[in-house]
């Protein structure tokens, strides 16, 4: 029947072999029955345990006893990143830095030879000269009007022209400032400067390349602090709050959660978490994938345990493990123990329902599940 009868005697040395041979057909018949909650314990003889390939392991032993981890990607915070772009079209005449270089704010990073820049300089000089000339005319006409030598209409016309010329000159100066061109200086290459202290992450152009206006040349970033973006299971995210501490697996680096997403990814059923790493951030590289230990990974009130996912079975939305409640040289007894699954990632899961030191089946669990479904039909 698949249950251990302690009073039964073996008829000969071949009896365990007969049990092993009959176990598989029994399992196939048992697959048709639903899993019975609260079913009696399964009793197996030693030969059946061997035939099913059942292996047990104590809870809290093995690699799954280490803190649970989730993958995370290292990112630069948005406010710490800048793009050095070509303000006008032209040709890259000189590149002063390369990816990985540390730069200071205002440091020369590239030079651009640009006919468009020369046109902007010329227009600014012309607009400035015209504005100065009309300002002089305005002063003269104001004096003549005060002496009664010209009509008021002439003074108003001169004042309007001077105002318009001043506005145009201001516009040209602002255009020069946006292009990074010093006013009053005509000719020479256009110097492009770093807007912040930081590290050059990447370079988008080559020496001698022609670029259009607004074409990106360099990406520069401050690398402390850094962000970690984590895709966490919904059950894990539900128990977290902003400000919680976390650690990078296998290192002394620590950080804190700064944002918990409110949207769930439809495909993976995960929530985006964002953490900030300040101290030791210089040892990380943007784009790097690391593993983090979340606060929820250790469970609540010390009652949760880490289990290998190979030990879990699922039925009708519930999760179970098979706990070995007795065992000796003649056989073993197992009970299906329901769990409250807290999180799952990779080859481990965190759940409530078992205690440290209890032995659970980690291999052969599909055979145990099949036997359990047949218990109520005998």
C-alpha positions in Angstrom: 0.0 0.0 0.0 3.0 2.3 0.3 2.6 2.7 4.2 5.1 1.2 6.6 3.7 -1.7 8.7 6.0 -2.0 11.7 4.7 -5.5 12.5 5.2 -6.9 9.0 8.0 -9.5 8.5 10.0 -9.8 5.3 9.4 -13.2 3.7 13.0 -13.2 2.4 15.8 -11.2 1.1 13.9 -10.3 -2.1 11.1 -8.5 -0.3 12.6 -5.0 -0.5 13.2 -5.5 -4.2 9.5 -6.4 -4.7 8.5 -3.2 -2.9 10.8 -1.2 -5.1 9.3 -2.8 -8.3 5.7 -2.1 -7.3 6.3 1.5 -6.2 6.3 3.0 -9.7 2.9 1.5 -10.8 1.4 2.6 -7.5 2.6 6.2 -8.1 1.1 6.3 -11.6 -2.3 5.3 -10.1 -2.0 7.9 -7.4 -1.5 10.8 -9.8 -5.2 10.8 -10.6 -6.2 11.8 -7.0 -6.4 15.3 -5.7 -4.0 16.4 -2.9 -5.7 15.9 0.4 -5.1 18.6 3.0 -4.3 17.3 6.4 -3.8 13.8 5.1 -2.2 11.1 7.4 1.6 10.7 7.3 3.2 8.7 4.5 5.0 5.6 5.7 7.6 4.2 3.3 9.9 1.2 3.6 13.6 1.7 3.0 13.4 0.1 -0.4 10.6 2.6 -1.4 12.7 5.5 -0.2 15.5 4.3 -2.4 13.3 3.6 -5.4 11.8 7.1 -5.3 15.3 8.7 -4.9 14.2 10.6 -1.8 16.9 12.6 -0.2 16.4 14.7 3.0 18.2 17.7 4.4 18.0 19.5 7.7 16.4 23.0 7.6 19.1 25.6 8.1 22.0 23.5 6.7 23.6 23.9 3.3 24.0 27.0 1.1 20.3 28.1 1.4 21.0 29.1 5.0 22.8 32.2 3.9 20.8 35.4 3.6 18.5 35.6 0.6 19.5 37.7 -2.4 18.0 39.4 -5.4 19.8 40.7 -8.5 20.2 44.5 -8.8 21.7 46.8 -11.4 24.0 49.7 -10.6 22.8 53.0 -12.0 23.9 56.7 -11.8 21.2 59.0 -10.3 19.7 61.2 -13.0 20.7 64.4 -11.3 24.4 63.4 -11.2 24.7 62.9 -15.0 25.5 65.5 -17.7 25.9 65.3 -21.5 28.5 67.4 -23.2 27.0 68.2 -26.7 28.0 70.2 -29.7 26.2 73.5 -29.4 26.6 74.2 -33.1 27.5 72.0 -36.1 31.2 71.6 -37.0 34.2 69.2 -36.9 35.8 67.7 -33.9 39.3 69.3 -33.9 40.5 68.0 -30.6 39.5 65.5 -27.9 41.1 66.1 -24.5 39.7 63.3 -22.4 38.6 59.6 -22.9 36.2 57.2 -21.1 37.4 56.7 -17.5 39.0 60.1 -17.2 38.3 62.2 -14.1 37.4 65.8 -15.0 36.8 69.0 -13.1 34.1 71.5 -13.7 35.2 74.0 -16.4 38.0 71.6 -17.7 38.5 71.6 -21.5 37.2 68.3 -22.9 37.1 69.0 -26.7 37.5 71.6 -29.3 35.1 72.2 -32.2 35.9 74.0 -35.5 32.7 75.5 -36.6 31.8 78.0 -39.4 28.4 78.4 -37.6 30.2 79.6 -34.5 32.0 82.2 -36.6 28.6 83.4 -37.9 27.2 83.7 -34.4 30.3 85.7 -33.3 30.0 88.0 -36.3 26.2 88.6 -35.8 26.8 89.4 -32.2 29.5 91.9 -32.9 27.3 93.6 -35.6 24.2 93.7 -33.3 26.3 95.1 -30.5 27.8 97.9 -32.7 24.3 98.8 -34.0 22.9 99.0 -30.5 25.7 101.2 -29.4 25.3 103.5 -32.4 21.5 103.9 -31.8 22.1 104.6 -28.1 24.3 107.5 -29.1 21.6 108.8 -31.5 19.0 108.5 -28.8 21.1 110.7 -26.4 21.6 113.3 -29.1 17.9 113.5 -30.0 17.0 113.7 -26.4 19.2 116.8 -26.1 17.9 118.3 -29.3 14.3 117.7 -28.2 15.0 119.4 -24.8 16.3 122.4 -26.7 13.2 122.4 -28.9 15.1 121.7 -32.1 13.3 118.5 -33.1 9.8 117.2 -33.0 8.7 114.7 -30.4 7.8 112.1 -33.1 11.5 112.0 -34.1 12.6 111.3 -30.5 10.0 108.5 -30.2 11.2 106.9 -33.5 14.8 107.1 -32.3 13.9 105.6 -28.9 12.0 102.7 -30.5 14.9 101.9 -32.9 17.4 102.0 -30.0 15.2 99.6 -27.9 14.9 97.2 -30.8 18.6 97.2 -31.4 19.3 96.6 -27.7 17.0 93.6 -27.7 18.6 92.1 -30.8 22.1 92.6 -29.3 21.0 90.8 -26.1 19.6 88.0 -28.1 22.9 87.5 -30.0 24.8 87.5 -26.7 22.5 84.9 -25.3 23.1 82.7 -28.4 26.8 83.0 -27.9 26.5 82.0 -24.2 24.4 79.0 -25.1 27.1 78.0 -27.6 29.9 78.5 -25.1 31.5 81.3 -27.1 33.1 84.2 -25.4 31.5 87.5 -26.6 33.8 89.9 -28.4 36.2 87.1 -29.6 36.1 86.3 -33.3 37.7 83.2 -34.7 39.5 80.2 -33.3 38.1 76.8 -32.3 35.1 76.5 -30.0 36.2 75.2 -26.5 33.8 72.7 -24.9 34.1 72.4 -21.1 33.0 69.9 -18.5 29.8 71.1 -16.7 30.6 69.1 -13.4 33.2 67.3 -11.5 33.0 63.6 -12.4 34.1 60.7 -14.5 33.7 60.4 -18.3 31.5 57.4 -18.8 31.5 57.2 -22.6 32.6 59.0 -25.7 30.2 59.2 -28.7 32.5 60.8 -31.4 35.9 60.4 -32.9 38.6 62.9 -33.9 37.9 64.6 -37.2 34.2 63.6 -37.2 31.6 66.2 -38.4 28.7 66.6 -36.0 25.4 68.4 -36.1 24.1 70.9 -33.5 23.2 69.1 -30.2 25.1 65.9 -31.1 26.3 64.3 -27.8 30.1 64.0 -27.4 30.6 62.8 -23.8 28.6 61.5 -20.9 30.0 62.6 -17.6 28.7 61.5 -14.2 29.4 61.9 -10.5 29.7 58.3 -9.1 28.8 58.8 -5.5 26.2 58.0 -4.4 24.9 55.4 -6.8 21.5 53.7 -7.3 20.6 50.1 -7.2 17.5 49.0 -9.2 16.0 45.7 -7.9 13.1 43.7 -9.3 11.6 42.1 -6.2 8.7 39.6 -6.0 5.4 41.3 -5.0 5.3 39.3 -1.7 8.7 40.7 -0.7 8.0 44.3 -1.7 4.8 44.2 0.4 6.8 43.9 3.6 9.3 46.7 2.8 9.3 50.4 3.5 11.4 53.3 2.4 14.5 53.9 4.6 15.1 50.2 5.3 18.8 49.1 5.2 20.1 46.5 2.7 23.5 45.0 2.0 25.4 43.8 -1.0 25.9 40.1 -0.9 29.5 39.1 -0.2 30.7 42.6 0.7 30.6 45.2 3.5 28.7 47.7 1.4 25.3 48.8 2.7 22.6 51.2 1.6 19.0 52.0 2.1 15.7 51.8 0.1 14.7 55.2 -1.3 11.7 54.2 -3.5 9.3 51.3 -3.8 7.4 51.1 -7.1 3.6 51.1 -7.2 3.3 49.2 -10.5 3.7 45.5 -10.9 5.4 44.1 -14.0 2.8 42.0 -15.8 5.2 39.3 -17.1 7.4 38.7 -14.0 5.0 39.9 -11.2 7.8 41.9 -9.6 8.0 45.4 -8.2 10.8 47.9 -9.0 12.8 48.9 -5.9 15.4 51.6 -5.8 18.2 51.8 -3.2 21.0 54.3 -2.7 24.6 53.4 -2.0 26.9 56.2 -0.7 29.8 54.8 1.3 31.9 52.6 -0.9 30.1 53.5 -4.1 33.4 54.1 -5.8 34.0 50.3 -5.9 30.9 49.8 -8.0 30.6 50.4 -11.8 27.4 51.8 -13.5 25.7 48.9 -15.4 27.2 46.3 -13.1 24.8 43.5 -11.9 25.2 42.7 -8.2 23.2 40.8 -5.6 21.6 42.5 -2.6 20.2 41.1 0.7 16.9 42.6 1.5 15.5 43.0 5.1 12.6 40.7 4.4 15.0 37.9 3.4 15.5 36.9 7.1 11.8 36.6 7.8 9.8 38.1 10.6 10.3 37.5 14.3 12.9 34.9 13.4 10.2 32.3 12.4 11.0 32.1 8.6 13.5 29.7 7.1 15.3 29.5 3.9 14.5 26.4 1.9 15.7 24.9 -1.4 13.0 25.4 -4.1 13.5 21.7 -5.0 11.7 20.8 -1.8 8.5 22.8 -2.6 5.4 21.4 -4.1 2.3 23.4 -5.1 -1.3 22.5 -5.4 -4.5 24.6 -5.6 -2.5 27.8 -4.9 -0.8 26.4 -1.7 2.8 25.5 -1.1 3.9 22.4 0.8 7.1 20.6 1.9 7.5 17.0 3.1 8.8 16.9 6.6 10.4 13.6 7.8 8.8 13.0 11.2 10.4 9.5 11.8 13.1 7.4 10.2 15.3 4.5 10.8 17.0 1.7 8.8 13.6 0.1 8.0 11.9 3.1 6.6 10.7 6.7 7.1 7.5 8.7 7.7 6.7 12.0 6.0 4.0 14.6 6.5 3.0 17.3 4.0 3.5 20.6 5.8 1.8 23.7 4.4 3.9 26.8 4.2 3.5 30.6 4.0 5.8 31.6 1.2 7.4 35.0 1.8 9.8 35.2 -1.1 11.4 33.1 -3.8 14.4 33.8 -6.0 16.9 31.5 -7.8 17.2 28.2 -6.1 16.0 29.3 -2.7 12.8 30.5 -1.0 11.9 32.0 2.3 8.8 30.6 4.1 7.1 30.1 7.5 5.9 26.7 8.6 9.1 24.7 9.4 11.7 24.9 12.1 15.4 24.9 11.9 16.7 21.4 12.3 13.7 19.6 10.9 14.5 17.3 8.0 12.7 17.9 4.7 12.7 16.0 1.4 14.7 17.9 -1.2 14.7 15.1 -3.8 12.0 12.7 -4.8 9.3 15.1 -3.7 7.2 14.5 -6.9 6.9 10.8 -5.9 5.9 11.7 -2.4 3.2 14.0 -3.8 1.9 11.3 -6.0 1.7 8.9 -3.0 -0.1 11.5 -0.9 -2.8 11.9 -3.5 -3.6 8.2 -3.1 -3.9 8.1 0.7 -7.6 8.8 0.9 -8.5 6.2 -1.7 -7.4 3.1 0.2 
